[in-house]
Each structure stands twice: as structure tokens, then as C-alpha cells.
Amino acid sequence: MPTPERDSRGPVVWSGQFVLVTVVNTAVMAVFYTFMALMAVFAADVLGAGGAAAGLAASVFVVAALVARFGAGRVVDVFGPRRVLVVSLGVFAAAGAAYLVSDSLGALLAVRAVHGFAFGVATTATNTAAQLLLPEARRAEGTGYFTLGLPLASAAGPPAAFLVVDRFGYDWLFAGAAVVAAGAFGAALAVTAPRAVVSREPRGVVAGGSWRDAGIVEPRVASIGVPVLLLGVAASVVLTFTYPLAQSVGAPAAAGAFFVVYAAAVLASRLAAGPIQDRFGSGVVVYPALAALTASFVVLGFARSGVQVAAAGVLVGFGHGVLVPAFQVEAVRLAGPLRTGVAVGTFFLFLDLGTGVGPVVMGRVVEASSYRAMYVATAVLGGAAALAWRLRRGRASGRH
């Protein structure tokens, strides 16, 4: 086996393959954020869908992606990230082009379902490939770099989508997104499967055997499922309720400032936290990040001005920016290298589930009480996540 490249801090993180997989993942996420921002509006304005149906046009993508998480990781472990990535991105690009001929609500929902399923499989493959390409001694650092594209995609995608639709129309948006997806597919053809991906278990377990062998959920990762799920709930609260909160305090422009500050804090925290986690263990970064996230919801719950809303973005960005890569690295550590795909799939299963149920549950709290009560309840969930992390089954030592 060839000796890995090294730099002054050890094995190299930024290998050519790692850069390629990072670019592919960022492109896929950019398409996701672009479409999520406008799909309900497109269904209502162009196809004449009612409010509930328009919401379904947005959410069916997420539901399909969640379904794909069941078993996608095991398929990646068996067949390797490259094969799965090429096939899923081929479907992803084709589905992206199919929006151009979706002239009814039924057709749109079908395309959204296929698109979402392909997205779920593709992102499981890209994240697995990244984990297998990273040297173990610098995995947290590298995961932080890999996920830097997400806040950039979420910040740039929706504004770009609104601009294109306003000036040129939806067909240009769909065509542009299809080109980006096709570019990601082309780049995926150059990805080489990391050697560590080969599973030593027989391929037949995909079709039979125990539920663990089938790769639906990795039990060792499920032991941290509660804090990951609660992180998803917290993230969904930020995305769903920040603008209404800013409106309620008479400063709607503060929502824009919040997300700018949030994105900057995510970028800074991911650059800083990874090397610390690699050196000292997960607990050193997880507990402060959970504390910051919990405090941010207390600030939002009692905010009375736009400045307070925007300032909370620093705490939310730090907490979310640290916790997503930290939890993912811990999931891979718990599962071991031969089940990296299942570990990644299980991690995203819990994260996506929390993101999906969060707006529904917390929306009911707002309806029954107030934004303050909802944010305080979310802060309590942050404390519960810290307790669940501490008590999680299967922790190896005090470092973690």
C-alpha cells in the first residue's frame, strides 16, 4: 500500500480526491437549497396548487430523501461510493431536467420524489467517500472542511434562485440547476473508491439476514441518535421561525442579518473546532457547542429588538457549525471503517428526521402559546441533548 501524502501536521487532508468529492457535494447541496427556496412558490403560482399542496411540493423531496437513508449506507458499503454516486447523480441530474416538462402538480410531485430519493443516496455516498478519504488522525478537521460548502450553498442558492426567476423565469432556473447537477455527475466519474470501503461481509446480507446486516440502522450510531435528532429539530426551528420572530419584534430586516452572522459563525467554528476534536476528543467541542446552541434559543425567546435577534446568530452558528461535523465524526468512529456507509446513513437519518418533525411540533407550540414558549422549549431540548450525549450508550471513555 502506498504511503499517504503528508504535510507538517501529518497525513494530508486536501488530497485531489477529497477536493473532488467536496466540490460534488457542494454542487448537490446548492441545487437542493435553490429548489427548496422556490418550489412551493412555483407550485402555487405556476401550477395553481393550494397552500397544502404547495407545501407538499416542497416537503415530498425531504420525505423521499429520508426514505433513501434506510439502506443507502449499506449499499454504499457493499458497492463502494463511486458506483453509488455515479448512478444516483445520474438520476439526480435527469430528475433536475424533468422539472422543465413538469406541467401538472402530479408530475411535479413525482419528479420531486425521485429527485429527493436520488439526493438522499448521493449525499450518503459523498459523505461516506469523504470520511474514507480522510486520515483518521485528522478526520474531524477534514470533516469541518468538507461541510464548509453547506453554509455557502444555503447562503448563495436561494438569493440566486430568486434573481434568476425574477429576471428570466422558472425554465432558466431549472435548466441552470440541471447543468450544475450534470456537472456534478461528470465530476463523479473521476472519483475513485477509497480502498477502505470494501466490506468483508457477503453481499447477500443486503437482501437477507438480520436488520443490522441489512444496514437499515447502525446500532452503535443509534446510541447518539437522540442528540443528533434534537440537533435537527433545533436547525429546523432556526430555518422556519427566525423570519416570523423578526417580524414580531418589528425588525424583519434582522432576519437577513441573522443568517449572515450565522453563516460567518459556522465557517469560523468549523475551521477551528476540527483540529481540537482530533487532538482532545469529541466532548471538548460538543459540550460548549451545545451550551451555545441552548443559550441562543434563550436569547431568541426573550429578544425584543432586531439587534438581539441578529446577535443570536453568532451562538446558533457556533453551535450548529461545531455539532454537525462533530456528531458525524463520532458516528463513524463508533461504527468502524467497514461500516462507514451505514454509519453516515444512520447519522443523516436521525438528523433529517429531526429537521422534518421540528417545524410541525414547534409550530404547534407557537399556535398554543407564543414564540417565546417555543424558543424556551427548544432551549430545553438543547439541555436534553447534552444529557443524552453524556448518557449515550457505548461511549468508549471520558474523552468522548
N, C-alpha and C positions, 0 to 999 in steps of 0.2 A: 504494500500500500504506500503511495507517495506521501512524503512528509508534507503536512499542511503549511501553507504560507504563514509567515509570522511578521509582526511588527514589534515596536518597542514594548507593547503591553502583552504580547503573547500571540496566539493564533489570530489570523486576520479575520475581521468581521466582514468587511466590504469586498468580498470576492465578486468576480464578474457574474456568477450565477445568482448570488444574493441580490445584487443590484437589479438584475433582470426580473427576478420574482417580485421584488419590491415595486418596480415600475408597473408590472402587470397587475398586481393587487391594487395599487393606487388608481389605475385606469378603471378597473372594475368598480371600485368604490365611488369614483367620480360619476359614473353612469347611474349608479344606484341613487346617490343623493340628488342628482339632476332630475331624475324621473319622479322621485318621491315628493319633491317640492311642487310639482305641477300636475301630477296625474289626476288628483281629484278635481282640479280646476278644468282640465281637459275633458274629463268625463261629463262634467256638468255643462260647460259652455259649448262644447262641440257636439257631443253625443246626446245632450239633453237629459242626462241622468239626474235623478233626485238626490237629495242630500245623503241618504243612507247608501244608495247605490254608488254615488261618487266616492264616499268613504271606503266602500268595499273595493273599488278600483285601486285605491292606494294600499289597503291592508292585505289584499289577497297575495300580493308579492311577498310580504313578510311571512304570512302563514305558509306559503309554499317553500320558502327558504328554511323555515323551522322544520317542516316535514323532511326536507332533504338532509338535515343534520342527523336524522336517525339512519344510521348505517353508512353515511357518506365517509366517515372517518375510517371505518373498517375496509371499505372498498379502496380507499387511498393507500392504506397499509398493505393490502394484498397486491394491487396492480401498480403501485408507485404513483407519486404525484404527477409526473409528466403526462402519462397516459390519461389519467382522470382529468387533468387540467385542460389538455388539448380537446378532449371530447366535450367537456362541459362548457368551455369557452366557445367552441363551435356552435353549440346550441344557444348559448347566451347571445352571440353575435347575430345568429339567424332570427332569434326572437326579437332582438332590438330592431332589425329591419322590418319585421312583421307589423310593427306599430303603424307603418306607413299605409298599410292596407286594412287596418282595423277600423271599419266604418260602422260598427254597432257595439253596444255595450257587451253583448255576449262574446263577440270576437275579442274585444279588449280584455275581458276577464280571463279568457283562455290564454291569450298571449302573456298577460301578467303572471298567471300561474306557472307557465313554462319558464318564463324569464326568471321568476323568483326561485324556482327549483334549481335551475342551472346556476344561479348566483350562489345558492347555499352550498352546492357541490364544489364550485370553482373556488370560493373563498376558503373552504375547508382544505382544498388541495394547496392553495398558495401559502396558507399559514403553516401547514404541515411541512411543505418544502422549505420554508424559511427556517423553521425550528431544526430541521435535519441538516441544513447547510451551516448553521451557527455552531461554533466551538462551544462545548459545554461550559468552559470557564468564563465565557463572555456572552452567554445566552440572554441574560436579562438586558444587557447593554444593547445587543443586536436586535432584540425584540422591540425595544424602545425606538430604535432607528426605523425598523420595519413599519411600525404603526404611526410614524410621523405623517405619512401621506393621508391618514384618515381625517384629521382636523383640516388639513389643506383642502382635501376634496369636499368636505362639508361646508367649508367657508367659500370656496370658489364655485362649486357646482350650481347651487340654486340661483345666485345672482346672474351667472352666465346664462342659465336657462331662461330666466325672466327677460333678459336682454334680447336673446335670440327670438323668443316668441313675440315680444313686443315689436321687433323690427322686421322679422321675416316670416313668422308663423310657425305652427307646430311641425309641419313637414320638415323644415330645415333643422329643427331641434332633433327630431327622430333620426334624420339622416346623419347629422353630426355625431350623435351618440352611437349609431351603428358603425360609423367609421372608427370611433375610438375603440369600440368592442372588437372590431375586426383587427385593429392594430394590436390589441392585447392578445388575440388569438394567434396572430403571426409571431409575436414575441414568444408566446408559449411554446411554439415549435422548436425554439432554440434552448429551452430548458432541459437540463439533463437530470435524471433522477438521482438524488443522493444515495450513496451506497448503503447507508444505514436503514433505508426504507424497507429492505427485503424482509418479509415476515417469514419466520421459520415454522409457522403453523400451516397445516394444509389448507388449500384454497376452499376445500369443501365446507369449511365451517361457516362460510358466508351463507350457504343455503341450509345449514342444519346445525345441530349441536346446541349448547346452552345459549341463553340470552346474552351472556358475557362474550362467548365466542362469536356470536353473530354481530357483535360490535355496535349494539344499539346504544349502550352507555358503558363507560369505563367506571367500575365501582370506586376505584381509588380516587378518581376525579370527582365523582359524585359526593365524596366526603367534603369537598369545598363548594358544593353546589349552592348551598344557601347564601353565602356571601356573594357569590357570582350573580345569582338571581336577583338579590337585593340591589346589587350594583346596576343591573339592567333596569330595575324599577326607578332608581334614582336618576339614571340617564334619561329615561323617558319623561320623567317629571320636568327636567330641565328643558327638553326639546318642546314639550307640549304646553307648559304653563308659564314660561317666562314672559312671553309677549302679553298674555292676558293680565299677568300680575303688574307689568309695567304700565299697562293701560289703567289699571285700577288705582294706581298711585298718581295718575295724571302725567306720566312721563313715558309715552310709548317709544320715544327715541332711545330710551335707556336699554331697551331690549337689544338693539343693534350694538350698542357699546358693550353690553354684557357678553355677547358672543365674540366680539373682537378680543376682549380681555381674556375670555375663556380659552380661545384658540392659542393666544400667546402663552398662557399659563400651561396648557397641555404640551406645547412644543418644548418649553423650558424644562418642565418636570420630567419629560421622557428622556431628554438628553442627560439629565443629572442623576436620575434615580437608578437607571440600569446598572452602572458600574458599582454603585453602593450595594445593590441587591446581590450582585455576583460575589462581592467580597464578604458581606456580613450576613447574608440570608434574607429571606422574604419579610420576616417580622419587622426588621428595621425600617423598611419603607411602607409596609402595609398599614401598620397602626397609625403613624402620623397622617397618612393619606385618608384613612377612614375618619380620623378626627377632623381633618379639614373639610371633608365632604359633609359630615354631620353638622359642623359649625356653619357651613354655607347655607344649609336649609333653615337653620335658626335665624340667620341674618335675613334671608328672603322672607321668612314668615313674619318677621317684625319690621320689614322695610317700610318706610314712609316717604321715601324720595327716590328719584331716579339714580342718584349717586350711590345710594345703598344697594340698589339692585345691581348696578354695574360693578360695584366693588365685590359683590359676592361671586362674580365670575372668576376672580383670582382663586378663591378657595375651591370652587367647583372644578375649575380647570386643573388645579394641582391634584385634587383627589382623584378625579377621573383619569387624568393623564398618567398617574402612577399606577393605579389599580388594574387597569385593563391589561397592560403587558405583564405586570407582576403576577396576577392570577393565572394568566396563560402559561407563563414560565413554570409556575408551581404545578399546574396541571400536567405539563409534560414531564416534570421531574417525578411526580407521583406515579405516572403510568409506565415510565421506562421507554427506551428508544424504539423497541419493536412494536409498541402500541401508540406511537406518536399521533397517528391519524385519528384513532379513536379518542385519544385524549383531547385533541383540538376540537373534534366534533362535539364531544360532551361539554366542553367549555362553552362553545357557542350556543349549544342547545339551551343551557341554563341562562346565558346572557340574553339571547333572543327571546326566551320565554318571559323573562322579567321585563324586557323592553316592550313586549306585546301586551302584557296584562297591566302594566303600570298605569297608562293613561285611563284605562277603564276603571280600575279600582280607585285611583286617586281622584278621578273625575267625580265619582260618586261621593267622595268625602267633601269635595268642593260644593256639590249640589246640596248636601245635607248640612254643611256648616259654612266654611269660608276658606279662602286661600291660606290664611294663617294656620288654620287647623290642619290643612293638607300638608303644608310645609313642615309643621311640627311633627306630624305623623311620619313624614319621610325622614326627618332627623332621628326619630326613634328607631326607624328601620336601619339607619346608619349605625346606631349603637348595637342593634341586634346583629348586624353583620360582623362587627368587631367581636362580639361574644361568640358567634358561630365560628369565626376564624380561630379563636382561641381554643374552642372545644372540639374542633373538627376531628373526625376520626382519621387515624392513620398518620398523624404528624410524627415526623421522624425524630425531632429533637427541639430543644429550646430555640435554636437558630431560626426555625421555620414557624 
